């Protein structure tokens, strides 16, 4: 264990964790969920779930991962030998693999649109961007090429390891990502008639809240913060014990939430300024945004910046998903990092091929009424991630000793945590989180 790779600095941990959290979930998913769930009312519910549920679950994952100092499967073999708790590791590995199957496809779309932006294909307001998006994703070959490029780039970062790969590139990409989105947000709110979009983002309308709003908010919070599918476990295992779990988890959650809101500010005012539909779903980025850029001065330049932001957000999350599976292969099967990365890239590419083709030539292939892409998305978001989160809180709250939990979260007593806050954390993990996750899982699966 002495030769095990790890993060070199506190800032490196923060940007890597933030890179995992800040991804397409913020730029692609969050704005359209805000749009389809009544605007600011969704944000209020989302924030409540983040701070009451997601952050305590992050603490639980961080405690388990750092205490075990191994991969997500090995963690439970080490902390609960001879038990069946290792199923959490299996769920995490399967979940990361199938998320990657469709995530690399969307990552490929970001490269495709970055290329289109460089070729100034968004310069004409008369272009049919709906047809452009349909043609791009339904093609039998170009999405596969872009998907492969995206997957290979993600794998290339991982080949360098944790300190020289994940940490090094996150230190460059995350600040760049933040700066570009700030620029886009400033431009968006200064558009004529953009005030309606700002009001939509920040004036709650609770009359539009339904039970689906809570389900969407929970799924978004868990997906965005990487809760429930092994990323926090894996990154925590590389973190020095002197680092504060509470501080790092809180900083990651705050950075992710602020970025998601900032992304909404970059998109929604522009959507309203041009009289477009805020609740049109995932196409909001790949259909609506090109139209917006076609109407703006220097729109071609801003389009390149925006889709570069999408690409950066996608790849920082992709490498964290890949690392969960790579770490498992390295530590459980004793593969060299190079061989583990190649193996995972090949598997993910194979799944990605079917996900990509399910948007086109395989669109008639349905499983439970869903195409392959949508099936993997549904399975991960509605079943595996909540199930993983449920089992994690049950392990941390009921199987792990309270003394071990407190010892780890206080870094062996070196970090002072208020007794009342420890009580709140433990109560949330033991009682609140299992009940809420269980209710919402049942609601999502059966109603």
Buried (B, 14 or more C-beta within 10 A) or exposed (E): EEEEBBBBEBEBBBBBBBBBBBBBBBBBBBBBBBBBBBBBBBBBBBBEBBBBBBBBBBBBBBBBBBBBBBBBBBBBBBBBEEEEBBBBBBBBBBBBBBBBBBBBBBBBBBBBBBBBBEEBBBBEEEBEBBEBBBEBBBBEEBBBBBBBBBBEBBBBBBBBBBBEBBBBBBBEBBEEBBEBBEBBBEBBBEBEEBEBBBBBBBEBEEEEBEEEBBBBBBBBBBBBBBBBBBBBBBBBBBBEEEBBBBEBBBBBBBBBBEBBBBBBBBBBBBBBBBEBEBBBEBBBBBBBBBBBBBEBEEBBEBBBBBBBBBBBBBBBBBBBBBBBBBBBBBBBEEBEBEBBBBBBBEBBBEBBBBBBBBBBEBEEEEEEEBBBBBBBBEBBBBBBBBBBBBBBBBBBBEBBEEEBBBBBBBBEEEBEBEEEEBEBBBEBBBEBBBEBBEBBBEBBEEE
